[in-house]
Amino acid sequence: MANSTNISSSANDTAFFGHPKGLITLFFTEMWERMSYYGMRALLVLYMSGAVTGFNPGLGFSQIDAQAIYGIYVGMVYFMCIPGGWLADNILGYQRAVMIGAVIIALGHFTLALPLTQTFFLGLTLVVLGTGLLKSNISTIVGKLYKDGDPRRTSGYTIFYMSINIGSFLGFLICSYLGEFIGWHWGFGAAGIGMLFGVIQYYYFRGLLGDAGIKPNNMPEKQRQTYIKWSRFTVIVMGIVIAAGLLGFISIDPRIFAEYFLYFLGVVAVFYFAYLLLLAGLTYQEKKNILLLMLLFVAAMFFWSGFDQSGGSLSIFARDYTDLTVFGYPIPVGWLQFANPLFVVIFAPIFAGIWTNLARMNLNPSYPLKFAIGMFFMAISFVIMIAAVELALVSAPVGMQWLIITYLIHTWGELALSPVGLAAFSEYSPKKYQGQMFGLWFLASSLGGVLAGLLGGDALVEGLESMAPVFDSMIQFYLVAGVVLVLFAVVSYYLNRNSSS
Ligand code: GLN
């Protein structure tokens, strides 16, 4: 049952750094899942846009297509969290959804490991479907380890965020090395082995979770049967459409598909919020919370459109215009990306400490203010990238410090926004809809991912020449969004003060 009575761990379960022992299981499952996800993602545009001949042949796609497919992939991965959340809420329960998802992801990576181009899209599709079942539901279970009002929840999410980044660090390290220096499919295979470790670990240690998220929502059996019937039908239709696409019966221009997908996701977001506000039977306070979450949603979408350039246009900038040697030895392109997880692990405790200290002085920034900080950091990071591009136009390759500093600033932004967003969605979501609300949080990542692919394509149309103007317009968006958030925070601060005085 997905409400506050379904809590296995009590406040005196402090087995894991002061947190419930179930967090151990979730920590390592998510670590391996993210290892496989980011490890594979770091290879994706390089593999797709790599030359078809020579050592380690790629697929020879144009940059526009490679970036669009990258965007569609990231967008699909996070979009599928909505049906994944729904299935967990209503039919599977969260624990089972994570188990099934993990197995499907591993199968997806192993499919990508086959040295065939024909199975490439099948592999991507499986990773997408599996991640939809795993990613948001595992985040939901984290919240369910704590009773309502348990102050450890936010720091629980911070620990969980560490696992994400230790995982992505391992992914970049291992998959990029194998994929770029030995062969792409070795890198994909390594991602599969990582996820397999995750499957085994989750299987053996899921008992630590107790009954947190074990059962779906309570509902009359008849209703559940109807849901199951419709889900089966949808899965069959989806299977047919996917099979037709994979077998080449439907031909798709990636760029155009990405554009329509973006509109589609926008419409889904609007309808979803409208439903929650108008038809879901929420109380006045719950509706107010939804409005806040909506604002955070839009900001997060912009944020990820910049952040996800790391696996898109910035990977190409690293490959083509950056000097990738250390003490005379070449390093894989993907290794630059582990600046991000490394900085997360270093700075997450510092950020957590700053928030705690500010809270002690009663100055803890509100959620919108923290998100505004995220936006401003994102804007600054692209100012740095524009300087790097200008320099590269004069004398490429440039030093790798440009990308490292960019990723450092991305990371500061991420820490002000991403774990904070998880905590906000866990705290402010109506209880009955929690699984789906996490799906909604990841819908912002989905929109951001597709936008990232489209913007990345635009940025690379004419190589270096086209980068600065695109980055420049992104900066303007981030600044406007940041200012809107600050205004919102100020207005609601004064409204609250007046209503409480
Ligand atoms: N880096 C975080 C993760 O992998 C957030 C990603 C996102 O929501 N776009 O979970």
Residues whose N, C-alpha, C, O or C-beta is under 5 A from the ligand:
A	BS01	LIG	I164 W304 S445
